[in-house]
Amino acid sequence: MADIRQIQDGEHLTLRQQVALTAKLSVPAIIAQLSTILMQYIDASMVGRLGSDPSASVGLMNSSLWMFWGVCSMLTMGFSVQVAHRLGAKDGDGARAVLRQGIVACFIAGLLMACIGIAIAAPLPRWLGGDEAIAAGASTYFLVFVSALPVLTMNYLAGGMLRCAGNMKVPGMLNVAMCLLDIVFNFFFIFPTRPVELFGIGMQMPGLGLGILGAALGTVAAECIIAGVMMWYLCRRQADLALRGIEAHKSYRPTRAVLAKAAKIAVPMTAEHIIFCGAQITITIIVAPLGVVAIAANAFAVTAESLCYMPGFGIGEAATTLCGQSYGAGRYGLVRRFCHLTTLLGIGIMTVMGLIMYLCAPAMMAIMTPVDAIASLGAEVLRIEAWAEPMYAASIVAYGAFVGVGDTLIPATMNFGSIWLVRIPLAAIMAPTMGLQGVWLAMCAELVFRGLIFLWRMRTGKWLKAHRIPQPEGLPLEA
């Protein structure tokens, strides 16, 4: 049976074994991603039961929250990719050293991001063009999440480290557990005490009735619990990375060499994410004048679409691990093959998901909101976006493979260049006359363009050639 250690040990992998290993790592990663987005789907649908204004409050802040979450997540990748390289080279001591330094550096980064978020929480809804009716709820929702960023960053770090070590199952299972916890917490936090009927028996269901605040608190509570469990497993149980005995007492002080390499990997990704989310915020500003229904429909449709593209991100994580470990072992031919395999798998799965989204768009939106106008508009734009899913998959998975070898600067430039030079101008031109449909047509065109340019870069091979490192004598360069 195919195993990640075959890469480290220089064993020959047949095509069948490469496919099996790709599937072995991709399936748990896809489950983890789907459970994460299901958590957002559940939040949105529960808040949607409160009416249009609460839904718009949450929708207004989503792009800003993605910016803060993404920055913290991207920063952790600078350390996770180094761990993949060191484990690929069978350097367990070096991998654990990177882990120790990453814990300190990433916690400090999360703390700084939390301070920035807290400082701008009050005026941010007005900066985004939100009405006074939704500003207070939007600000509260944002404040709760950014206050928890130091702990959430540890969750991102632990999950990234485990995945780069080839352990997809534990993060996957814990993400499913987080989704279940979120449902339970939201059920009691969002709604007030109310009569319910279970199996024909009437009863009073207790609840705090916190509304939007309850949605934020429930999700953050679930994420913080899972962050603690994830860090415990990483530091105490994960083979090759556990910090037990003397390893737990070695230096945690970040060194210049590790920080410099982390910065080389993470800074382009972080800058790309900030600029990318800046574009998403710009889209929110373009959508805001279209009214509360458009804001809510846009937010719900984005969440619903995530169910289709999150499998791509799961496969992208598998691509990062497979390409990263193969790269660390100096097996460049294997890097290329895993890049091609994972990209094809991503395109195939997301093509099927796009078809499902097209057929099920009305039902997906009906689950999220009882407001007919919001559900109808959201379903319409989802069907527009379904056509872009195959090429969106190409950009997601190829990007994950490029990250695995440390190639982040040019792909990051491709990502944010595509959205700023294609999506934003088209959306600004089309929104005044075509409404929200015009914004999503612009998004569809941009995603197709982005997928094509990533496939072109993958085909050239420059993403790998530019990052090859000298190998000690005796290490295999291909196979």
MOLIN-V511527 format. One record per residue. N is the residue number from 1. RES is the residue in three letters. SS is DSSP state (hx for helix, st for strand, lp for the rest). D_LAST is the distance of its C-alpha to the last C-alpha in whole Angstrom. Layout:
n:N res:RES ss:SS d_last:D_LAST
n:N res:RES ss:SS d_last:D_LAST
This chain:
n:1 res:MET ss:lp d_last:18
n:2 res:ALA ss:lp d_last:15
n:3 res:ASP ss:lp d_last:15
n:4 res:ILE ss:lp d_last:14
n:5 res:ARG ss:hx d_last:14
n:6 res:GLN ss:hx d_last:11
n:7 res:ILE ss:hx d_last:9
n:8 res:GLN ss:hx d_last:12
n:9 res:ASP ss:lp d_last:11
n:10 res:GLY ss:lp d_last:8
n:11 res:GLU ss:lp d_last:8
n:12 res:HIS ss:lp d_last:6
n:13 res:LEU ss:lp d_last:8
n:14 res:THR ss:lp d_last:10
n:15 res:LEU ss:hx d_last:11
n:16 res:ARG ss:hx d_last:14
n:17 res:GLN ss:hx d_last:13
n:18 res:GLN ss:hx d_last:12
n:19 res:VAL ss:hx d_last:15
n:20 res:ALA ss:hx d_last:17
n:21 res:LEU ss:hx d_last:15
n:22 res:THR ss:hx d_last:16
n:23 res:ALA ss:hx d_last:20
n:24 res:LYS ss:hx d_last:20
n:25 res:LEU ss:hx d_last:20
n:26 res:SER ss:hx d_last:22
n:27 res:VAL ss:hx d_last:25
n:28 res:PRO ss:hx d_last:26
n:29 res:ALA ss:hx d_last:26
n:30 res:ILE ss:hx d_last:28
n:31 res:ILE ss:hx d_last:30
n:32 res:ALA ss:hx d_last:31
n:33 res:GLN ss:hx d_last:31
n:34 res:LEU ss:hx d_last:34
n:35 res:SER ss:hx d_last:36
n:36 res:THR ss:hx d_last:36
n:37 res:ILE ss:hx d_last:37
n:38 res:LEU ss:hx d_last:39
n:39 res:MET ss:hx d_last:41
n:40 res:GLN ss:hx d_last:42
n:41 res:TYR ss:hx d_last:43
n:42 res:ILE ss:hx d_last:45
n:43 res:ASP ss:hx d_last:47
n:44 res:ALA ss:hx d_last:47
n:45 res:SER ss:hx d_last:49
n:46 res:MET ss:hx d_last:51
n:47 res:VAL ss:hx d_last:52
n:48 res:GLY ss:hx d_last:53
n:49 res:ARG ss:lp d_last:56
n:50 res:LEU ss:lp d_last:58
n:51 res:GLY ss:lp d_last:58
n:52 res:SER ss:hx d_last:57
n:53 res:ASP ss:hx d_last:58
n:54 res:PRO ss:hx d_last:56
n:55 res:SER ss:hx d_last:53
n:56 res:ALA ss:hx d_last:53
n:57 res:SER ss:hx d_last:53
n:58 res:VAL ss:hx d_last:50
n:59 res:GLY ss:hx d_last:49
n:60 res:LEU ss:hx d_last:50
n:61 res:MET ss:hx d_last:48
n:62 res:ASN ss:hx d_last:45
n:63 res:SER ss:hx d_last:43
n:64 res:SER ss:hx d_last:44
n:65 res:LEU ss:hx d_last:43
n:66 res:TRP ss:hx d_last:39
n:67 res:MET ss:hx d_last:40
n:68 res:PHE ss:hx d_last:40
n:69 res:TRP ss:hx d_last:38
n:70 res:GLY ss:hx d_last:35
n:71 res:VAL ss:hx d_last:36
n:72 res:CYS ss:hx d_last:36
n:73 res:SER ss:hx d_last:32
n:74 res:MET ss:hx d_last:31
n:75 res:LEU ss:hx d_last:32
n:76 res:THR ss:hx d_last:30
n:77 res:MET ss:hx d_last:27
n:78 res:GLY ss:hx d_last:27
n:79 res:PHE ss:hx d_last:27
n:80 res:SER ss:hx d_last:24
n:81 res:VAL ss:hx d_last:22
n:82 res:GLN ss:hx d_last:22
n:83 res:VAL ss:hx d_last:22
n:84 res:ALA ss:hx d_last:18
n:85 res:HIS ss:hx d_last:17
n:86 res:ARG ss:hx d_last:19
n:87 res:LEU ss:hx d_last:18
n:88 res:GLY ss:hx d_last:14
n:89 res:ALA ss:lp d_last:15
n:90 res:LYS ss:lp d_last:17
n:91 res:ASP ss:lp d_last:20
n:92 res:GLY ss:hx d_last:23
n:93 res:ASP ss:hx d_last:26
n:94 res:GLY ss:hx d_last:25
n:95 res:ALA ss:hx d_last:24
n:96 res:ARG ss:hx d_last:27
n:97 res:ALA ss:hx d_last:29
n:98 res:VAL ss:hx d_last:28
n:99 res:LEU ss:hx d_last:29
n:100 res:ARG ss:hx d_last:32
n:101 res:GLN ss:hx d_last:33
n:102 res:GLY ss:hx d_last:32
n:103 res:ILE ss:hx d_last:34
n:104 res:VAL ss:hx d_last:37
n:105 res:ALA ss:hx d_last:36
n:106 res:CYS ss:hx d_last:35
n:107 res:PHE ss:hx d_last:39
n:108 res:ILE ss:hx d_last:41
n:109 res:ALA ss:hx d_last:39
n:110 res:GLY ss:hx d_last:40
n:111 res:LEU ss:hx d_last:44
n:112 res:LEU ss:hx d_last:44
n:113 res:MET ss:hx d_last:43
n:114 res:ALA ss:hx d_last:45
n:115 res:CYS ss:hx d_last:48
n:116 res:ILE ss:hx d_last:48
n:117 res:GLY ss:hx d_last:48
n:118 res:ILE ss:hx d_last:51
n:119 res:ALA ss:hx d_last:53
n:120 res:ILE ss:hx d_last:52
n:121 res:ALA ss:hx d_last:52
n:122 res:ALA ss:hx d_last:56
n:123 res:PRO ss:hx d_last:56
n:124 res:LEU ss:hx d_last:53
n:125 res:PRO ss:hx d_last:54
n:126 res:ARG ss:hx d_last:57
n:127 res:TRP ss:hx d_last:54
n:128 res:LEU ss:lp d_last:52
n:129 res:GLY ss:lp d_last:55
n:130 res:GLY ss:lp d_last:56
n:131 res:ASP ss:lp d_last:60
n:132 res:GLU ss:hx d_last:62
n:133 res:ALA ss:hx d_last:62
n:134 res:ILE ss:hx d_last:58
n:135 res:ALA ss:hx d_last:58
n:136 res:ALA ss:hx d_last:59
n:137 res:GLY ss:hx d_last:56
n:138 res:ALA ss:hx d_last:53
n:139 res:SER ss:hx d_last:54
n:140 res:THR ss:hx d_last:54
n:141 res:TYR ss:hx d_last:51
n:142 res:PHE ss:hx d_last:49
n:143 res:LEU ss:hx d_last:51
n:144 res:VAL ss:hx d_last:50
n:145 res:PHE ss:hx d_last:46
n:146 res:VAL ss:hx d_last:46
n:147 res:SER ss:hx d_last:48
n:148 res:ALA ss:lp d_last:45
n:149 res:LEU ss:hx d_last:42
n:150 res:PRO ss:hx d_last:41
n:151 res:VAL ss:hx d_last:41
n:152 res:LEU ss:hx d_last:39
n:153 res:THR ss:hx d_last:37
n:154 res:MET ss:hx d_last:36
n:155 res:ASN ss:hx d_last:35
n:156 res:TYR ss:hx d_last:32
n:157 res:LEU ss:hx d_last:31
n:158 res:ALA ss:hx d_last:31
n:159 res:GLY ss:hx d_last:29
n:160 res:GLY ss:hx d_last:27
n:161 res:MET ss:hx d_last:26
n:162 res:LEU ss:hx d_last:25
n:163 res:ARG ss:hx d_last:23
n:164 res:CYS ss:hx d_last:21
n:165 res:ALA ss:lp d_last:21
n:166 res:GLY ss:lp d_last:20
n:167 res:ASN ss:lp d_last:23
n:168 res:MET ss:lp d_last:24
n:169 res:LYS ss:hx d_last:27
n:170 res:VAL ss:hx d_last:29
n:171 res:PRO ss:hx d_last:30
n:172 res:GLY ss:hx d_last:30
n:173 res:MET ss:hx d_last:33
n:174 res:LEU ss:hx d_last:35
n:175 res:ASN ss:hx d_last:35
n:176 res:VAL ss:hx d_last:36
n:177 res:ALA ss:hx d_last:39
n:178 res:MET ss:hx d_last:40
n:179 res:CYS ss:hx d_last:40
n:180 res:LEU ss:hx d_last:43
n:181 res:LEU ss:hx d_last:44
n:182 res:ASP ss:hx d_last:45
n:183 res:ILE ss:hx d_last:47
n:184 res:VAL ss:hx d_last:49
n:185 res:PHE ss:hx d_last:50
n:186 res:ASN ss:hx d_last:50
n:187 res:PHE ss:hx d_last:53
n:188 res:PHE ss:hx d_last:55
n:189 res:PHE ss:hx d_last:55
n:190 res:ILE ss:lp d_last:55
n:191 res:PHE ss:lp d_last:58
n:192 res:PRO ss:st d_last:61
n:193 res:THR ss:st d_last:63
n:194 res:ARG ss:st d_last:64
n:195 res:PRO ss:st d_last:65
n:196 res:VAL ss:st d_last:62
n:197 res:GLU ss:st d_last:62
n:198 res:LEU ss:st d_last:59
n:199 res:PHE ss:lp d_last:60
n:200 res:GLY ss:lp d_last:63
n:201 res:ILE ss:st d_last:64
n:202 res:GLY ss:st d_last:66
n:203 res:MET ss:st d_last:65
n:204 res:GLN ss:st d_last:65
n:205 res:MET ss:st d_last:61
n:206 res:PRO ss:st d_last:61
n:207 res:GLY ss:st d_last:59
n:208 res:LEU ss:st d_last:60
n:209 res:GLY ss:lp d_last:60
n:210 res:LEU ss:lp d_last:58
n:211 res:GLY ss:lp d_last:57
n:212 res:ILE ss:hx d_last:54
n:213 res:LEU ss:hx d_last:54
n:214 res:GLY ss:hx d_last:53
n:215 res:ALA ss:hx d_last:50
n:216 res:ALA ss:hx d_last:49
n:217 res:LEU ss:hx d_last:50
n:218 res:GLY ss:hx d_last:49
n:219 res:THR ss:hx d_last:45
n:220 res:VAL ss:hx d_last:45
n:221 res:ALA ss:hx d_last:46
n:222 res:ALA ss:hx d_last:43
n:223 res:GLU ss:hx d_last:41
n:224 res:CYS ss:hx d_last:42
n:225 res:ILE ss:hx d_last:42
n:226 res:ILE ss:hx d_last:39
n:227 res:ALA ss:hx d_last:38
n:228 res:GLY ss:hx d_last:39
n:229 res:VAL ss:hx d_last:38
n:230 res:MET ss:hx d_last:34
n:231 res:MET ss:hx d_last:35
n:232 res:TRP ss:hx d_last:36
n:233 res:TYR ss:hx d_last:33
n:234 res:LEU ss:hx d_last:31
n:235 res:CYS ss:hx d_last:33
n:236 res:ARG ss:hx d_last:34
n:237 res:ARG ss:lp d_last:31
n:238 res:GLN ss:lp d_last:28
n:239 res:ALA ss:lp d_last:25
n:240 res:ASP ss:lp d_last:24
n:241 res:LEU ss:lp d_last:26
n:242 res:ALA ss:lp d_last:30
n:243 res:LEU ss:lp d_last:33
n:244 res:ARG ss:lp d_last:35
n:245 res:GLY ss:hx d_last:37
n:246 res:ILE ss:hx d_last:36
n:247 res:GLU ss:hx d_last:34
n:248 res:ALA ss:hx d_last:36
n:249 res:HIS ss:hx d_last:38
n:250 res:LYS ss:lp d_last:36
n:251 res:SER ss:lp d_last:37
n:252 res:TYR ss:lp d_last:36
n:253 res:ARG ss:lp d_last:37
n:254 res:PRO ss:lp d_last:35
n:255 res:THR ss:lp d_last:34
n:256 res:ARG ss:hx d_last:34
n:257 res:ALA ss:hx d_last:30
n:258 res:VAL ss:hx d_last:29
n:259 res:LEU ss:hx d_last:31
n:260 res:ALA ss:hx d_last:30
n:261 res:LYS ss:hx d_last:27
n:262 res:ALA ss:hx d_last:28
n:263 res:ALA ss:hx d_last:30
n:264 res:LYS ss:hx d_last:28
n:265 res:ILE ss:hx d_last:26
n:266 res:ALA ss:hx d_last:29
n:267 res:VAL ss:hx d_last:32
n:268 res:PRO ss:hx d_last:31
n:269 res:MET ss:hx d_last:30
n:270 res:THR ss:hx d_last:33
n:271 res:ALA ss:hx d_last:35
n:272 res:GLU ss:hx d_last:34
n:273 res:HIS ss:hx d_last:35
n:274 res:ILE ss:hx d_last:38
n:275 res:ILE ss:hx d_last:39
n:276 res:PHE ss:hx d_last:37
n:277 res:CYS ss:hx d_last:40
n:278 res:GLY ss:hx d_last:42
n:279 res:ALA ss:hx d_last:42
n:280 res:GLN ss:hx d_last:42
n:281 res:ILE ss:hx d_last:45
n:282 res:THR ss:hx d_last:46
n:283 res:ILE ss:hx d_last:46
n:284 res:THR ss:hx d_last:48
n:285 res:ILE ss:hx d_last:51
n:286 res:ILE ss:hx d_last:51
n:287 res:VAL ss:hx d_last:51
n:288 res:ALA ss:hx d_last:54
n:289 res:PRO ss:lp d_last:57
n:290 res:LEU ss:lp d_last:56
n:291 res:GLY ss:lp d_last:57
n:292 res:VAL ss:hx d_last:57
n:293 res:VAL ss:hx d_last:56
n:294 res:ALA ss:hx d_last:53
n:295 res:ILE ss:hx d_last:52
n:296 res:ALA ss:hx d_last:51
n:297 res:ALA ss:hx d_last:50
n:298 res:ASN ss:hx d_last:47
n:299 res:ALA ss:hx d_last:46
n:300 res:PHE ss:hx d_last:46
n:301 res:ALA ss:hx d_last:44
n:302 res:VAL ss:hx d_last:42
n:303 res:THR ss:hx d_last:41
n:304 res:ALA ss:hx d_last:41
n:305 res:GLU ss:hx d_last:39
n:306 res:SER ss:hx d_last:37
n:307 res:LEU ss:hx d_last:36
n:308 res:CYS ss:hx d_last:34
n:309 res:TYR ss:hx d_last:32
n:310 res:MET ss:hx d_last:31
n:311 res:PRO ss:hx d_last:29
n:312 res:GLY ss:hx d_last:27
n:313 res:PHE ss:hx d_last:27
n:314 res:GLY ss:hx d_last:26
n:315 res:ILE ss:hx d_last:23
n:316 res:GLY ss:hx d_last:22
n:317 res:GLU ss:hx d_last:22
n:318 res:ALA ss:hx d_last:20
n:319 res:ALA ss:hx d_last:18
n:320 res:THR ss:hx d_last:19
n:321 res:THR ss:hx d_last:17
n:322 res:LEU ss:hx d_last:14
n:323 res:CYS ss:hx d_last:13
n:324 res:GLY ss:hx d_last:15
n:325 res:GLN ss:hx d_last:13
n:326 res:SER ss:hx d_last:10
n:327 res:TYR ss:hx d_last:12
n:328 res:GLY ss:hx d_last:13
n:329 res:ALA ss:lp d_last:10
n:330 res:GLY ss:lp d_last:9
n:331 res:ARG ss:lp d_last:6
n:332 res:TYR ss:hx d_last:8
n:333 res:GLY ss:hx d_last:6
n:334 res:LEU ss:hx d_last:6
n:335 res:VAL ss:hx d_last:10
n:336 res:ARG ss:hx d_last:11
n:337 res:ARG ss:hx d_last:10
n:338 res:PHE ss:hx d_last:12
n:339 res:CYS ss:hx d_last:15
n:340 res:HIS ss:hx d_last:16
n:341 res:LEU ss:hx d_last:16
n:342 res:THR ss:hx d_last:18
n:343 res:THR ss:hx d_last:20
n:344 res:LEU ss:hx d_last:21
n:345 res:LEU ss:hx d_last:22
n:346 res:GLY ss:hx d_last:24
n:347 res:ILE ss:hx d_last:26
n:348 res:GLY ss:hx d_last:26
n:349 res:ILE ss:hx d_last:28
n:350 res:MET ss:hx d_last:30
n:351 res:THR ss:hx d_last:31
n:352 res:VAL ss:hx d_last:33
n:353 res:MET ss:hx d_last:34
n:354 res:GLY ss:hx d_last:36
n:355 res:LEU ss:hx d_last:37
n:356 res:ILE ss:hx d_last:39
n:357 res:MET ss:hx d_last:40
n:358 res:TYR ss:hx d_last:42
n:359 res:LEU ss:hx d_last:43
n:360 res:CYS ss:hx d_last:44
n:361 res:ALA ss:hx d_last:45
n:362 res:PRO ss:hx d_last:49
n:363 res:ALA ss:hx d_last:48
n:364 res:MET ss:hx d_last:46
n:365 res:MET ss:hx d_last:48
n:366 res:ALA ss:hx d_last:51
n:367 res:ILE ss:hx d_last:49
n:368 res:MET ss:hx d_last:49
n:369 res:THR ss:lp d_last:53
n:370 res:PRO ss:lp d_last:56
n:371 res:VAL ss:lp d_last:57
n:372 res:ASP ss:hx d_last:57
n:373 res:ALA ss:hx d_last:57
n:374 res:ILE ss:hx d_last:54
n:375 res:ALA ss:hx d_last:52
n:376 res:SER ss:hx d_last:53
n:377 res:LEU ss:hx d_last:52
n:378 res:GLY ss:hx d_last:48
n:379 res:ALA ss:hx d_last:48
n:380 res:GLU ss:hx d_last:48
n:381 res:VAL ss:hx d_last:46
n:382 res:LEU ss:hx d_last:43
n:383 res:ARG ss:hx d_last:43
n:384 res:ILE ss:hx d_last:43
n:385 res:GLU ss:hx d_last:40
n:386 res:ALA ss:hx d_last:38
n:387 res:TRP ss:hx d_last:37
n:388 res:ALA ss:hx d_last:35
n:389 res:GLU ss:hx d_last:33
n:390 res:PRO ss:hx d_last:30
n:391 res:MET ss:hx d_last:30
n:392 res:TYR ss:hx d_last:30
n:393 res:ALA ss:hx d_last:27
n:394 res:ALA ss:hx d_last:25
n:395 res:SER ss:hx d_last:26
n:396 res:ILE ss:hx d_last:26
n:397 res:VAL ss:hx d_last:22
n:398 res:ALA ss:hx d_last:21
n:399 res:TYR ss:hx d_last:23
n:400 res:GLY ss:hx d_last:21
n:401 res:ALA ss:hx d_last:18
n:402 res:PHE ss:hx d_last:19
n:403 res:VAL ss:hx d_last:21
n:404 res:GLY ss:hx d_last:18
n:405 res:VAL ss:lp d_last:17
n:406 res:GLY ss:lp d_last:20
n:407 res:ASP ss:lp d_last:21
n:408 res:THR ss:lp d_last:25
n:409 res:LEU ss:hx d_last:28
n:410 res:ILE ss:hx d_last:27
n:411 res:PRO ss:hx d_last:26
n:412 res:ALA ss:hx d_last:29
n:413 res:THR ss:hx d_last:31
n:414 res:MET ss:hx d_last:30
n:415 res:ASN ss:hx d_last:31
n:416 res:PHE ss:hx d_last:35
n:417 res:GLY ss:hx d_last:36
n:418 res:SER ss:hx d_last:35
n:419 res:ILE ss:hx d_last:38
n:420 res:TRP ss:hx d_last:40
n:421 res:LEU ss:hx d_last:40
n:422 res:VAL ss:hx d_last:40
n:423 res:ARG ss:hx d_last:41
n:424 res:ILE ss:hx d_last:44
n:425 res:PRO ss:hx d_last:46
n:426 res:LEU ss:hx d_last:46
n:427 res:ALA ss:hx d_last:47
n:428 res:ALA ss:hx d_last:49
n:429 res:ILE ss:hx d_last:51
n:430 res:MET ss:hx d_last:50
n:431 res:ALA ss:hx d_last:52
n:432 res:PRO ss:hx d_last:55
n:433 res:THR ss:hx d_last:56
n:434 res:MET ss:hx d_last:53
n:435 res:GLY ss:lp d_last:53
n:436 res:LEU ss:hx d_last:50
n:437 res:GLN ss:hx d_last:49
n:438 res:GLY ss:hx d_last:49
n:439 res:VAL ss:hx d_last:47
n:440 res:TRP ss:hx d_last:44
n:441 res:LEU ss:hx d_last:44
n:442 res:ALA ss:hx d_last:43
n:443 res:MET ss:hx d_last:40
n:444 res:CYS ss:hx d_last:39
n:445 res:ALA ss:hx d_last:39
n:446 res:GLU ss:hx d_last:37
n:447 res:LEU ss:hx d_last:34
n:448 res:VAL ss:hx d_last:34
n:449 res:PHE ss:hx d_last:34
n:450 res:ARG ss:hx d_last:31
n:451 res:GLY ss:hx d_last:29
n:452 res:LEU ss:hx d_last:29
n:453 res:ILE ss:hx d_last:28
n:454 res:PHE ss:hx d_last:25
n:455 res:LEU ss:hx d_last:24
n:456 res:TRP ss:hx d_last:24
n:457 res:ARG ss:hx d_last:23
n:458 res:MET ss:hx d_last:19
n:459 res:ARG ss:hx d_last:20
n:460 res:THR ss:hx d_last:20
n:461 res:GLY ss:lp d_last:17
n:462 res:LYS ss:hx d_last:19
n:463 res:TRP ss:hx d_last:19
n:464 res:LEU ss:hx d_last:16
n:465 res:LYS ss:hx d_last:16
n:466 res:ALA ss:lp d_last:20
n:467 res:HIS ss:lp d_last:18
n:468 res:ARG ss:lp d_last:15
n:469 res:ILE ss:lp d_last:16
n:470 res:PRO ss:lp d_last:17
n:471 res:GLN ss:lp d_last:14
n:472 res:PRO ss:lp d_last:16
n:473 res:GLU ss:lp d_last:15
n:474 res:GLY ss:lp d_last:13
n:475 res:LEU ss:lp d_last:11
n:476 res:PRO ss:lp d_last:7
n:477 res:LEU ss:lp d_last:7
n:478 res:GLU ss:lp d_last:4
n:479 res:ALA ss:lp d_last:0
